[in-house]
Amino acid sequence: MSRPTTRTQWKILVALVVAGALGMTALPRAQEDNFFPDTKRRGRAAVEYKDKQIHVLAAYYYSQRNHDSRWLLIEAAVSTTEGVTFDRGNIRLVAPSGRESALPEQARVLEDRVRIRTVVQNASASRHNLLTYFPQQTYEEPLQLFSLGSGAVLTNFVTDNNHVAFGDLFFEAPNGLWEDGTYSLVFERDGVRAVLPIELE
């Protein structure tokens, strides 16, 4: 009579272990989501932020698992309810340690453009159409914060309820590579602020 009881106990034990493991993996994700309010996941490496003032989409499918190099590529699209002029310095990436990385200057991008072009080329197959999340916008305008050739470069961009700005953001690792962890992509200007989780694996 003891054998069926042993089997039953074993099954219960296995079920508890599996449930516990799932709970342990789900807890950090739930905590993380609470840490990034007003955000929704739109894919493995795509995230949306939206409140009454600003709407941001970020995708980083290639860089999520290919970040053992100096440059990180994040596709972004931004719109705001009221007119806002974002300067290059209003966008930053914050590491889990708290260290901040600003967008590089155009001169630095040109200096290392061969390496950046390689990242862009490798990421071409995993691009994400961010503009589908902005159906109400009338005008779609490229960010133009960088050029890998002789194209025009702007130091800022304007968004409002009818304009969505979109394009690539590049960040350079201070020590030459990006460590695994959850980073914070921050857009902030004149009281308008969006913070999105960027998970590097």
Biotite code that builds the C-alpha atoms (Angstrom):
import biotite.structure as struc

atoms = struc.array([
    struc.Atom([0.000, 0.000, 0.000], chain_id="A", res_id=1, res_name="MET", atom_name="CA", element="C"),
    struc.Atom([2.953, 2.307, 0.496], chain_id="A", res_id=2, res_name="SER", atom_name="CA", element="C"),
    struc.Atom([4.061, 2.306, -3.162], chain_id="A", res_id=3, res_name="ARG", atom_name="CA", element="C"),
    struc.Atom([1.056, 4.230, -4.610], chain_id="A", res_id=4, res_name="PRO", atom_name="CA", element="C"),
    struc.Atom([1.439, 6.731, -1.808], chain_id="A", res_id=5, res_name="THR", atom_name="CA", element="C"),
    struc.Atom([5.126, 7.153, -2.651], chain_id="A", res_id=6, res_name="THR", atom_name="CA", element="C"),
    struc.Atom([4.343, 7.708, -6.328], chain_id="A", res_id=7, res_name="ARG", atom_name="CA", element="C"),
    struc.Atom([1.671, 10.219, -5.445], chain_id="A", res_id=8, res_name="THR", atom_name="CA", element="C"),
    struc.Atom([4.016, 12.050, -3.130], chain_id="A", res_id=9, res_name="GLN", atom_name="CA", element="C"),
    struc.Atom([6.681, 12.068, -5.831], chain_id="A", res_id=10, res_name="TRP", atom_name="CA", element="C"),
    struc.Atom([4.296, 13.587, -8.370], chain_id="A", res_id=11, res_name="LYS", atom_name="CA", element="C"),
    struc.Atom([3.256, 16.262, -5.903], chain_id="A", res_id=12, res_name="ILE", atom_name="CA", element="C"),
    struc.Atom([6.895, 17.036, -5.121], chain_id="A", res_id=13, res_name="LEU", atom_name="CA", element="C"),
    struc.Atom([7.754, 17.372, -8.815], chain_id="A", res_id=14, res_name="VAL", atom_name="CA", element="C"),
    struc.Atom([4.757, 19.636, -9.380], chain_id="A", res_id=15, res_name="ALA", atom_name="CA", element="C"),
    struc.Atom([5.769, 21.839, -6.459], chain_id="A", res_id=16, res_name="LEU", atom_name="CA", element="C"),
    struc.Atom([9.351, 22.106, -7.681], chain_id="A", res_id=17, res_name="VAL", atom_name="CA", element="C"),
    struc.Atom([8.223, 23.069, -11.201], chain_id="A", res_id=18, res_name="VAL", atom_name="CA", element="C"),
    struc.Atom([5.721, 25.593, -9.857], chain_id="A", res_id=19, res_name="ALA", atom_name="CA", element="C"),
    struc.Atom([8.363, 27.051, -7.586], chain_id="A", res_id=20, res_name="GLY", atom_name="CA", element="C"),
    struc.Atom([10.837, 27.403, -10.449], chain_id="A", res_id=21, res_name="ALA", atom_name="CA", element="C"),
    struc.Atom([8.255, 29.139, -12.604], chain_id="A", res_id=22, res_name="LEU", atom_name="CA", element="C"),
    struc.Atom([7.381, 31.444, -9.753], chain_id="A", res_id=23, res_name="GLY", atom_name="CA", element="C"),
    struc.Atom([11.025, 32.341, -9.215], chain_id="A", res_id=24, res_name="MET", atom_name="CA", element="C"),
    struc.Atom([11.506, 33.244, -12.871], chain_id="A", res_id=25, res_name="THR", atom_name="CA", element="C"),
    struc.Atom([8.257, 35.194, -13.020], chain_id="A", res_id=26, res_name="ALA", atom_name="CA", element="C"),
    struc.Atom([8.943, 37.246, -9.905], chain_id="A", res_id=27, res_name="LEU", atom_name="CA", element="C"),
    struc.Atom([11.882, 39.291, -11.213], chain_id="A", res_id=28, res_name="PRO", atom_name="CA", element="C"),
    struc.Atom([9.949, 40.020, -14.436], chain_id="A", res_id=29, res_name="ARG", atom_name="CA", element="C"),
    struc.Atom([6.935, 41.196, -12.434], chain_id="A", res_id=30, res_name="ALA", atom_name="CA", element="C"),
    struc.Atom([9.148, 43.314, -10.222], chain_id="A", res_id=31, res_name="GLN", atom_name="CA", element="C"),
    struc.Atom([10.845, 44.727, -13.288], chain_id="A", res_id=32, res_name="GLU", atom_name="CA", element="C"),
    struc.Atom([7.521, 45.642, -14.890], chain_id="A", res_id=33, res_name="ASP", atom_name="CA", element="C"),
    struc.Atom([6.555, 47.500, -11.719], chain_id="A", res_id=34, res_name="ASN", atom_name="CA", element="C"),
    struc.Atom([9.878, 49.295, -11.906], chain_id="A", res_id=35, res_name="PHE", atom_name="CA", element="C"),
    struc.Atom([9.039, 50.495, -15.436], chain_id="A", res_id=36, res_name="PHE", atom_name="CA", element="C"),
    struc.Atom([5.485, 51.870, -15.240], chain_id="A", res_id=37, res_name="PRO", atom_name="CA", element="C"),
    struc.Atom([3.499, 52.720, -18.380], chain_id="A", res_id=38, res_name="ASP", atom_name="CA", element="C"),
    struc.Atom([5.436, 50.159, -20.431], chain_id="A", res_id=39, res_name="THR", atom_name="CA", element="C"),
    struc.Atom([4.247, 47.149, -22.439], chain_id="A", res_id=40, res_name="LYS", atom_name="CA", element="C"),
    struc.Atom([6.254, 44.423, -24.103], chain_id="A", res_id=41, res_name="ARG", atom_name="CA", element="C"),
    struc.Atom([5.671, 44.230, -27.838], chain_id="A", res_id=42, res_name="ARG", atom_name="CA", element="C"),
    struc.Atom([7.973, 41.292, -28.543], chain_id="A", res_id=43, res_name="GLY", atom_name="CA", element="C"),
    struc.Atom([11.105, 39.601, -27.291], chain_id="A", res_id=44, res_name="ARG", atom_name="CA", element="C"),
    struc.Atom([13.112, 42.796, -27.734], chain_id="A", res_id=45, res_name="ALA", atom_name="CA", element="C"),
    struc.Atom([10.505, 45.482, -28.343], chain_id="A", res_id=46, res_name="ALA", atom_name="CA", element="C"),
    struc.Atom([8.954, 47.699, -25.693], chain_id="A", res_id=47, res_name="VAL", atom_name="CA", element="C"),
    struc.Atom([6.411, 50.517, -25.670], chain_id="A", res_id=48, res_name="GLU", atom_name="CA", element="C"),
    struc.Atom([6.059, 53.437, -23.272], chain_id="A", res_id=49, res_name="TYR", atom_name="CA", element="C"),
    struc.Atom([2.913, 55.549, -23.318], chain_id="A", res_id=50, res_name="LYS", atom_name="CA", element="C"),
    struc.Atom([1.426, 58.121, -20.957], chain_id="A", res_id=51, res_name="ASP", atom_name="CA", element="C"),
    struc.Atom([-0.559, 61.332, -21.434], chain_id="A", res_id=52, res_name="LYS", atom_name="CA", element="C"),
    struc.Atom([2.488, 63.253, -22.676], chain_id="A", res_id=53, res_name="GLN", atom_name="CA", element="C"),
    struc.Atom([4.771, 60.930, -24.636], chain_id="A", res_id=54, res_name="ILE", atom_name="CA", element="C"),
    struc.Atom([4.659, 57.726, -26.681], chain_id="A", res_id=55, res_name="HIS", atom_name="CA", element="C"),
    struc.Atom([7.884, 55.808, -27.392], chain_id="A", res_id=56, res_name="VAL", atom_name="CA", element="C"),
    struc.Atom([8.647, 52.499, -29.093], chain_id="A", res_id=57, res_name="LEU", atom_name="CA", element="C"),
    struc.Atom([12.078, 50.881, -28.883], chain_id="A", res_id=58, res_name="ALA", atom_name="CA", element="C"),
    struc.Atom([13.307, 47.691, -30.570], chain_id="A", res_id=59, res_name="ALA", atom_name="CA", element="C"),
    struc.Atom([16.701, 46.060, -30.224], chain_id="A", res_id=60, res_name="TYR", atom_name="CA", element="C"),
    struc.Atom([16.355, 42.498, -31.511], chain_id="A", res_id=61, res_name="TYR", atom_name="CA", element="C"),
    struc.Atom([19.892, 42.227, -32.828], chain_id="A", res_id=62, res_name="TYR", atom_name="CA", element="C"),
    struc.Atom([21.644, 43.993, -29.976], chain_id="A", res_id=63, res_name="SER", atom_name="CA", element="C"),
    struc.Atom([19.794, 42.080, -27.286], chain_id="A", res_id=64, res_name="GLN", atom_name="CA", element="C"),
    struc.Atom([21.895, 38.983, -27.947], chain_id="A", res_id=65, res_name="ARG", atom_name="CA", element="C"),
    struc.Atom([24.780, 40.530, -29.876], chain_id="A", res_id=66, res_name="ASN", atom_name="CA", element="C"),
    struc.Atom([26.263, 43.142, -27.604], chain_id="A", res_id=67, res_name="HIS", atom_name="CA", element="C"),
    struc.Atom([29.809, 41.906, -27.088], chain_id="A", res_id=68, res_name="ASP", atom_name="CA", element="C"),
    struc.Atom([31.066, 44.779, -29.203], chain_id="A", res_id=69, res_name="SER", atom_name="CA", element="C"),
    struc.Atom([31.490, 48.500, -28.647], chain_id="A", res_id=70, res_name="ARG", atom_name="CA", element="C"),
    struc.Atom([28.244, 49.690, -30.278], chain_id="A", res_id=71, res_name="TRP", atom_name="CA", element="C"),
    struc.Atom([24.624, 49.104, -29.330], chain_id="A", res_id=72, res_name="LEU", atom_name="CA", element="C"),
    struc.Atom([21.816, 49.697, -31.838], chain_id="A", res_id=73, res_name="LEU", atom_name="CA", element="C"),
    struc.Atom([18.302, 50.622, -30.694], chain_id="A", res_id=74, res_name="ILE", atom_name="CA", element="C"),
    struc.Atom([15.529, 51.496, -33.141], chain_id="A", res_id=75, res_name="GLU", atom_name="CA", element="C"),
    struc.Atom([13.232, 54.173, -31.723], chain_id="A", res_id=76, res_name="ALA", atom_name="CA", element="C"),
    struc.Atom([10.058, 56.077, -32.592], chain_id="A", res_id=77, res_name="ALA", atom_name="CA", element="C"),
    struc.Atom([8.733, 59.012, -30.562], chain_id="A", res_id=78, res_name="VAL", atom_name="CA", element="C"),
    struc.Atom([5.670, 61.243, -30.500], chain_id="A", res_id=79, res_name="SER", atom_name="CA", element="C"),
    struc.Atom([4.296, 63.662, -27.916], chain_id="A", res_id=80, res_name="THR", atom_name="CA", element="C"),
    struc.Atom([0.916, 65.189, -27.174], chain_id="A", res_id=81, res_name="THR", atom_name="CA", element="C"),
    struc.Atom([2.296, 68.730, -27.188], chain_id="A", res_id=82, res_name="GLU", atom_name="CA", element="C"),
    struc.Atom([5.187, 70.081, -29.237], chain_id="A", res_id=83, res_name="GLY", atom_name="CA", element="C"),
    struc.Atom([8.569, 69.089, -27.776], chain_id="A", res_id=84, res_name="VAL", atom_name="CA", element="C"),
    struc.Atom([12.054, 69.668, -29.185], chain_id="A", res_id=85, res_name="THR", atom_name="CA", element="C"),
    struc.Atom([14.397, 66.873, -28.150], chain_id="A", res_id=86, res_name="PHE", atom_name="CA", element="C"),
    struc.Atom([18.112, 67.576, -28.263], chain_id="A", res_id=87, res_name="ASP", atom_name="CA", element="C"),
    struc.Atom([20.730, 64.848, -28.559], chain_id="A", res_id=88, res_name="ARG", atom_name="CA", element="C"),
    struc.Atom([21.491, 65.269, -24.868], chain_id="A", res_id=89, res_name="GLY", atom_name="CA", element="C"),
    struc.Atom([17.886, 64.489, -23.880], chain_id="A", res_id=90, res_name="ASN", atom_name="CA", element="C"),
    struc.Atom([18.366, 60.801, -24.657], chain_id="A", res_id=91, res_name="ILE", atom_name="CA", element="C"),
    struc.Atom([20.523, 58.496, -22.562], chain_id="A", res_id=92, res_name="ARG", atom_name="CA", element="C"),
    struc.Atom([21.014, 54.851, -21.649], chain_id="A", res_id=93, res_name="LEU", atom_name="CA", element="C"),
    struc.Atom([21.445, 54.019, -17.958], chain_id="A", res_id=94, res_name="VAL", atom_name="CA", element="C"),
    struc.Atom([23.260, 50.808, -17.007], chain_id="A", res_id=95, res_name="ALA", atom_name="CA", element="C"),
    struc.Atom([22.157, 48.585, -14.091], chain_id="A", res_id=96, res_name="PRO", atom_name="CA", element="C"),
    struc.Atom([25.090, 50.066, -12.158], chain_id="A", res_id=97, res_name="SER", atom_name="CA", element="C"),
    struc.Atom([23.684, 53.561, -12.681], chain_id="A", res_id=98, res_name="GLY", atom_name="CA", element="C"),
    struc.Atom([26.355, 54.625, -15.174], chain_id="A", res_id=99, res_name="ARG", atom_name="CA", element="C"),
    struc.Atom([24.888, 56.779, -17.962], chain_id="A", res_id=100, res_name="GLU", atom_name="CA", element="C"),
    struc.Atom([25.794, 56.713, -21.649], chain_id="A", res_id=101, res_name="SER", atom_name="CA", element="C"),
    struc.Atom([24.832, 59.649, -23.854], chain_id="A", res_id=102, res_name="ALA", atom_name="CA", element="C"),
    struc.Atom([24.352, 59.533, -27.605], chain_id="A", res_id=103, res_name="LEU", atom_name="CA", element="C"),
    struc.Atom([27.731, 59.962, -29.291], chain_id="A", res_id=104, res_name="PRO", atom_name="CA", element="C"),
    struc.Atom([28.609, 63.038, -31.299], chain_id="A", res_id=105, res_name="GLU", atom_name="CA", element="C"),
    struc.Atom([28.562, 62.749, -35.093], chain_id="A", res_id=106, res_name="GLN", atom_name="CA", element="C"),
    struc.Atom([32.352, 63.074, -35.218], chain_id="A", res_id=107, res_name="ALA", atom_name="CA", element="C"),
    struc.Atom([32.719, 59.962, -33.078], chain_id="A", res_id=108, res_name="ARG", atom_name="CA", element="C"),
    struc.Atom([30.245, 58.042, -35.261], chain_id="A", res_id=109, res_name="VAL", atom_name="CA", element="C"),
    struc.Atom([32.218, 58.901, -38.389], chain_id="A", res_id=110, res_name="LEU", atom_name="CA", element="C"),
    struc.Atom([35.442, 57.949, -36.659], chain_id="A", res_id=111, res_name="GLU", atom_name="CA", element="C"),
    struc.Atom([34.162, 54.418, -36.003], chain_id="A", res_id=112, res_name="ASP", atom_name="CA", element="C"),
    struc.Atom([31.688, 54.149, -38.890], chain_id="A", res_id=113, res_name="ARG", atom_name="CA", element="C"),
    struc.Atom([33.127, 50.895, -40.256], chain_id="A", res_id=114, res_name="VAL", atom_name="CA", element="C"),
    struc.Atom([32.323, 49.076, -37.033], chain_id="A", res_id=115, res_name="ARG", atom_name="CA", element="C"),
    struc.Atom([28.886, 50.727, -36.767], chain_id="A", res_id=116, res_name="ILE", atom_name="CA", element="C"),
    struc.Atom([28.054, 49.812, -40.367], chain_id="A", res_id=117, res_name="ARG", atom_name="CA", element="C"),
    struc.Atom([28.792, 46.191, -39.530], chain_id="A", res_id=118, res_name="THR", atom_name="CA", element="C"),
    struc.Atom([26.300, 46.320, -36.654], chain_id="A", res_id=119, res_name="VAL", atom_name="CA", element="C"),
    struc.Atom([23.669, 47.961, -38.880], chain_id="A", res_id=120, res_name="VAL", atom_name="CA", element="C"),
    struc.Atom([24.198, 45.391, -41.622], chain_id="A", res_id=121, res_name="GLN", atom_name="CA", element="C"),
    struc.Atom([24.002, 42.465, -39.214], chain_id="A", res_id=122, res_name="ASN", atom_name="CA", element="C"),
    struc.Atom([20.793, 43.872, -37.716], chain_id="A", res_id=123, res_name="ALA", atom_name="CA", element="C"),
    struc.Atom([19.038, 44.333, -41.073], chain_id="A", res_id=124, res_name="SER", atom_name="CA", element="C"),
    struc.Atom([17.255, 40.964, -40.932], chain_id="A", res_id=125, res_name="ALA", atom_name="CA", element="C"),
    struc.Atom([15.763, 41.666, -37.497], chain_id="A", res_id=126, res_name="SER", atom_name="CA", element="C"),
    struc.Atom([14.361, 45.170, -38.052], chain_id="A", res_id=127, res_name="ARG", atom_name="CA", element="C"),
    struc.Atom([11.015, 45.994, -36.433], chain_id="A", res_id=128, res_name="HIS", atom_name="CA", element="C"),
    struc.Atom([8.373, 48.265, -37.974], chain_id="A", res_id=129, res_name="ASN", atom_name="CA", element="C"),
    struc.Atom([7.790, 50.707, -35.129], chain_id="A", res_id=130, res_name="LEU", atom_name="CA", element="C"),
    struc.Atom([5.518, 53.050, -37.078], chain_id="A", res_id=131, res_name="LEU", atom_name="CA", element="C"),
    struc.Atom([2.624, 50.574, -36.968], chain_id="A", res_id=132, res_name="THR", atom_name="CA", element="C"),
    struc.Atom([2.178, 51.597, -33.318], chain_id="A", res_id=133, res_name="TYR", atom_name="CA", element="C"),
    struc.Atom([1.515, 55.231, -34.310], chain_id="A", res_id=134, res_name="PHE", atom_name="CA", element="C"),
    struc.Atom([-1.541, 55.027, -36.597], chain_id="A", res_id=135, res_name="PRO", atom_name="CA", element="C"),
    struc.Atom([-2.862, 58.461, -35.633], chain_id="A", res_id=136, res_name="GLN", atom_name="CA", element="C"),
    struc.Atom([0.251, 60.376, -36.673], chain_id="A", res_id=137, res_name="GLN", atom_name="CA", element="C"),
    struc.Atom([0.080, 62.297, -39.949], chain_id="A", res_id=138, res_name="THR", atom_name="CA", element="C"),
    struc.Atom([3.789, 62.964, -40.450], chain_id="A", res_id=139, res_name="TYR", atom_name="CA", element="C"),
    struc.Atom([6.665, 60.516, -40.118], chain_id="A", res_id=140, res_name="GLU", atom_name="CA", element="C"),
    struc.Atom([10.107, 62.080, -39.953], chain_id="A", res_id=141, res_name="GLU", atom_name="CA", element="C"),
    struc.Atom([13.556, 60.471, -39.615], chain_id="A", res_id=142, res_name="PRO", atom_name="CA", element="C"),
    struc.Atom([15.553, 61.431, -36.549], chain_id="A", res_id=143, res_name="LEU", atom_name="CA", element="C"),
    struc.Atom([18.711, 62.198, -38.580], chain_id="A", res_id=144, res_name="GLN", atom_name="CA", element="C"),
    struc.Atom([20.857, 62.353, -35.450], chain_id="A", res_id=145, res_name="LEU", atom_name="CA", element="C"),
    struc.Atom([23.584, 60.350, -37.194], chain_id="A", res_id=146, res_name="PHE", atom_name="CA", element="C"),
    struc.Atom([25.014, 59.770, -40.638], chain_id="A", res_id=147, res_name="SER", atom_name="CA", element="C"),
    struc.Atom([27.406, 57.012, -41.619], chain_id="A", res_id=148, res_name="LEU", atom_name="CA", element="C"),
    struc.Atom([28.283, 58.840, -44.817], chain_id="A", res_id=149, res_name="GLY", atom_name="CA", element="C"),
    struc.Atom([27.714, 62.327, -46.156], chain_id="A", res_id=150, res_name="SER", atom_name="CA", element="C"),
    struc.Atom([24.039, 62.707, -45.251], chain_id="A", res_id=151, res_name="GLY", atom_name="CA", element="C"),
    struc.Atom([22.606, 65.618, -43.301], chain_id="A", res_id=152, res_name="ALA", atom_name="CA", element="C"),
    struc.Atom([22.804, 65.425, -39.509], chain_id="A", res_id=153, res_name="VAL", atom_name="CA", element="C"),
    struc.Atom([20.516, 67.245, -37.072], chain_id="A", res_id=154, res_name="LEU", atom_name="CA", element="C"),
    struc.Atom([21.201, 68.013, -33.436], chain_id="A", res_id=155, res_name="THR", atom_name="CA", element="C"),
    struc.Atom([17.527, 67.798, -32.433], chain_id="A", res_id=156, res_name="ASN", atom_name="CA", element="C"),
    struc.Atom([14.074, 66.736, -33.580], chain_id="A", res_id=157, res_name="PHE", atom_name="CA", element="C"),
    struc.Atom([10.529, 67.961, -32.965], chain_id="A", res_id=158, res_name="VAL", atom_name="CA", element="C"),
    struc.Atom([7.522, 65.839, -32.045], chain_id="A", res_id=159, res_name="THR", atom_name="CA", element="C"),
    struc.Atom([3.857, 66.550, -31.397], chain_id="A", res_id=160, res_name="ASP", atom_name="CA", element="C"),
    struc.Atom([0.497, 64.846, -31.741], chain_id="A", res_id=161, res_name="ASN", atom_name="CA", element="C"),
    struc.Atom([0.780, 64.735, -35.538], chain_id="A", res_id=162, res_name="ASN", atom_name="CA", element="C"),
    struc.Atom([4.509, 64.008, -35.871], chain_id="A", res_id=163, res_name="HIS", atom_name="CA", element="C"),
    struc.Atom([6.356, 60.816, -35.061], chain_id="A", res_id=164, res_name="VAL", atom_name="CA", element="C"),
    struc.Atom([10.149, 60.861, -35.275], chain_id="A", res_id=165, res_name="ALA", atom_name="CA", element="C"),
    struc.Atom([11.894, 57.550, -35.897], chain_id="A", res_id=166, res_name="PHE", atom_name="CA", element="C"),
    struc.Atom([15.369, 56.210, -36.521], chain_id="A", res_id=167, res_name="GLY", atom_name="CA", element="C"),
    struc.Atom([18.415, 54.485, -35.098], chain_id="A", res_id=168, res_name="ASP", atom_name="CA", element="C"),
    struc.Atom([20.073, 55.322, -31.816], chain_id="A", res_id=169, res_name="LEU", atom_name="CA", element="C"),
    struc.Atom([23.693, 54.305, -31.233], chain_id="A", res_id=170, res_name="PHE", atom_name="CA", element="C"),
    struc.Atom([25.363, 54.007, -27.866], chain_id="A", res_id=171, res_name="PHE", atom_name="CA", element="C"),
    struc.Atom([29.040, 53.292, -27.258], chain_id="A", res_id=172, res_name="GLU", atom_name="CA", element="C"),
    struc.Atom([30.158, 51.124, -24.339], chain_id="A", res_id=173, res_name="ALA", atom_name="CA", element="C"),
    struc.Atom([32.683, 53.006, -22.175], chain_id="A", res_id=174, res_name="PRO", atom_name="CA", element="C"),
    struc.Atom([34.766, 49.854, -21.676], chain_id="A", res_id=175, res_name="ASN", atom_name="CA", element="C"),
    struc.Atom([34.309, 48.378, -25.154], chain_id="A", res_id=176, res_name="GLY", atom_name="CA", element="C"),
    struc.Atom([31.465, 45.915, -24.472], chain_id="A", res_id=177, res_name="LEU", atom_name="CA", element="C"),
    struc.Atom([27.986, 45.781, -22.966], chain_id="A", res_id=178, res_name="TRP", atom_name="CA", element="C"),
    struc.Atom([27.304, 43.530, -20.004], chain_id="A", res_id=179, res_name="GLU", atom_name="CA", element="C"),
    struc.Atom([24.114, 41.504, -19.602], chain_id="A", res_id=180, res_name="ASP", atom_name="CA", element="C"),
    struc.Atom([21.361, 43.146, -17.592], chain_id="A", res_id=181, res_name="GLY", atom_name="CA", element="C"),
    struc.Atom([18.385, 45.499, -17.761], chain_id="A", res_id=182, res_name="THR", atom_name="CA", element="C"),
    struc.Atom([19.266, 49.010, -18.880], chain_id="A", res_id=183, res_name="TYR", atom_name="CA", element="C"),
    struc.Atom([16.998, 52.077, -18.929], chain_id="A", res_id=184, res_name="SER", atom_name="CA", element="C"),
    struc.Atom([16.479, 54.040, -22.133], chain_id="A", res_id=185, res_name="LEU", atom_name="CA", element="C"),
    struc.Atom([15.475, 57.559, -21.084], chain_id="A", res_id=186, res_name="VAL", atom_name="CA", element="C"),
    struc.Atom([13.868, 60.366, -23.090], chain_id="A", res_id=187, res_name="PHE", atom_name="CA", element="C"),
    struc.Atom([13.525, 63.518, -20.997], chain_id="A", res_id=188, res_name="GLU", atom_name="CA", element="C"),
    struc.Atom([12.801, 67.149, -21.835], chain_id="A", res_id=189, res_name="ARG", atom_name="CA", element="C"),
    struc.Atom([10.823, 69.970, -20.181], chain_id="A", res_id=190, res_name="ASP", atom_name="CA", element="C"),
    struc.Atom([8.965, 67.699, -17.745], chain_id="A", res_id=191, res_name="GLY", atom_name="CA", element="C"),
    struc.Atom([8.201, 65.078, -20.403], chain_id="A", res_id=192, res_name="VAL", atom_name="CA", element="C"),
    struc.Atom([9.849, 61.775, -19.499], chain_id="A", res_id=193, res_name="ARG", atom_name="CA", element="C"),
    struc.Atom([9.783, 58.189, -20.750], chain_id="A", res_id=194, res_name="ALA", atom_name="CA", element="C"),
    struc.Atom([11.846, 55.307, -19.337], chain_id="A", res_id=195, res_name="VAL", atom_name="CA", element="C"),
    struc.Atom([11.951, 51.971, -21.169], chain_id="A", res_id=196, res_name="LEU", atom_name="CA", element="C"),
    struc.Atom([13.659, 48.711, -20.137], chain_id="A", res_id=197, res_name="PRO", atom_name="CA", element="C"),
    struc.Atom([16.352, 47.439, -22.514], chain_id="A", res_id=198, res_name="ILE", atom_name="CA", element="C"),
    struc.Atom([17.235, 43.850, -21.656], chain_id="A", res_id=199, res_name="GLU", atom_name="CA", element="C"),
    struc.Atom([20.589, 42.549, -22.820], chain_id="A", res_id=200, res_name="LEU", atom_name="CA", element="C"),
    struc.Atom([21.089, 38.804, -22.629], chain_id="A", res_id=201, res_name="GLU", atom_name="CA", element="C"),
])
